[in-house]
Amino acid sequence: MAVVRTGRVPESNPRRAGWHKPDEVVKEVATQDPTAAAKVPEFLRTARDLSSEEWDKIIKQAKRMTDKKEGTP
């Protein structure tokens, strides 16, 4: 396998195709307004080493906070 031999994933590897999506989503969210532009990079740097379970908790909390803002019970 090319990854083992060279340490790189070939461009044609289907798993690599999804790697660009996070950059696009982060750019979209981080540039939606001045607050997001300031807070998204800080948040990502701070949360960088969280476990999968910790990410799930934060995502759930963010969804609850968003629902409250939109008036969803």
N, C-alpha and C positions, 0 to 999 in steps of 0.2 A: 504494500500500500504506500502511496506517495507521501502520506503524512508521516509515516514511520521513518521512511528513508530520508526525507529532506526537512521534515519538521514543518512543512507548509501544506496547506490544503490547496489542491489544484483549483483554478478558476472555474472549471466545468463541474466541480463537485456540487451536487444539488443541496447539500447541507449549507454550503457557503452562501447560496442565494438569499437566505433569510437574514444574513448578518447585516445587511444594509438597512433593513427596516427599522431597527431601533434608532439609528441615526436620524432617519427621516421623522420618526415620531417625536423624538426629543427636540429636534429643530422646530417642528410645528408647534409643540406645546411651549417651548422656551421662548418663542418669538411672538406669542399671541398677545402679550401685553407687557408693560414694563415690570410689573410685579413678577410675572412668570420668568421673564428674562433674568431677573436678579436671583430668584429663589430656586429654580430648577437645577442649575449647576451646583449650587450649595447643597441642596437636598441629595443629589446623586453622589457627590463626594462624601457626604456624611453617611449615607446609607450603603456605600460601596461594599462593605464586608458583612452585610446582614445574611443570615441563613434564609433558606427558602421559606421556612415557617415564619420568620420575622417579616419577610417581604409580604407574605399573605396577610399578616395582621395589619400592616400599614395600609395595604390596598383596601382591606375591608374597612378600616377606619376612614380612609379617604372617601370611599363610596358612601358611608354613613353621613359624613360631613357634607358631601355634595347633595345627597338626598334631602338633608335638612334645609339647605339653601334653596332648593327647588320646591320645598313644601311637601315632599313625599314623606309619608309616615314611616 
